[in-house]
Amino acid sequence: MCYMTIVSTTSEADLTKLNTPLFQFSKDIAGIPEVMFLNYPRKWFLGSKDGCSCAFRHIGDGAIELGFSEPVDWWEESQEDLDATLQVVEAFRTILRDGHKLDCIDTWASDNKESQRLVGDLEVNLSEISAKSFRFFEGYRFELSARP
């Protein structure tokens, strides 16, 4: 079991050109039924150095009230996960700066071939949230923007 993060965009760019050793965009979205909840035509899997999406910052379904927040001492997170998430935020900002729409869903992978219900949709303005505070929320679709 692991996290799977998927994104969709209006950008026709090859997002693999944004890849780093800590995160990779891939067209391989087979077997992720939640892709049906994405809004835009070009869909991508967002993997971490581990292949799945586990090596990013996440909030599980039961802790959403913690929201966006910078790392804290009492919640252990590896420096590589923090760095990977910072790099993903920068890639998202690049896509948005180029004038494209972008959304993402963070889901828990299971053997279930049917999509899990989304908990909800959230508007996430990356101009209002520091990169250090960003984390994915399991079960939510983020509609991402970077409006001043």
Secondary structure in CASP SS format (residue, H / E / C, confidence):
PFRMAT SS
TARGET T0000
AUTHOR 0000-0000-0000
METHOD secondary structure of the structure
MODEL  1
M C 1.00
C C 1.00
Y E 1.00
M E 1.00
T E 1.00
I E 1.00
V E 1.00
S E 1.00
T E 1.00
T C 1.00
S C 1.00
E C 1.00
A C 1.00
D C 1.00
L H 1.00
T H 1.00
K H 1.00
L H 1.00
N C 1.00
T C 1.00
P C 1.00
L C 1.00
F E 1.00
Q E 1.00
F E 1.00
S E 1.00
K C 1.00
D C 1.00
I C 1.00
A C 1.00
G C 1.00
I C 1.00
P H 1.00
E H 1.00
V H 1.00
M H 1.00
F H 1.00
L C 1.00
N C 1.00
Y C 1.00
P C 1.00
R E 1.00
K E 1.00
W E 1.00
F E 1.00
L E 1.00
G E 1.00
S E 1.00
K C 1.00
D C 1.00
G C 1.00
C C 1.00
S C 1.00
C C 1.00
A C 1.00
F C 1.00
R C 1.00
H E 1.00
I E 1.00
G C 1.00
D H 1.00
G H 1.00
A H 1.00
I H 1.00
E H 1.00
L H 1.00
G C 1.00
F C 1.00
S C 1.00
E C 1.00
P C 1.00
V C 1.00
D C 1.00
W C 1.00
W C 1.00
E C 1.00
E C 1.00
S C 1.00
Q H 1.00
E H 1.00
D H 1.00
L H 1.00
D H 1.00
A H 1.00
T H 1.00
L H 1.00
Q H 1.00
V H 1.00
V H 1.00
E H 1.00
A H 1.00
F H 1.00
R H 1.00
T H 1.00
I H 1.00
L H 1.00
R H 1.00
D C 1.00
G C 1.00
H C 1.00
K C 1.00
L E 1.00
D E 1.00
C E 1.00
I E 1.00
D E 1.00
T E 1.00
W E 1.00
A C 1.00
S C 1.00
D C 1.00
N C 1.00
K C 1.00
E C 1.00
S C 1.00
Q C 1.00
R C 1.00
L C 1.00
V C 1.00
G E 1.00
D E 1.00
L E 1.00
E E 1.00
V E 1.00
N E 1.00
L C 1.00
S C 1.00
E C 1.00
I C 1.00
S C 1.00
A H 1.00
K H 1.00
S H 1.00
F C 1.00
R C 1.00
F E 1.00
F E 1.00
E E 1.00
G C 1.00
Y E 1.00
R E 1.00
F E 1.00
E E 1.00
L E 1.00
S E 1.00
A C 1.00
R C 1.00
P C 1.00
END
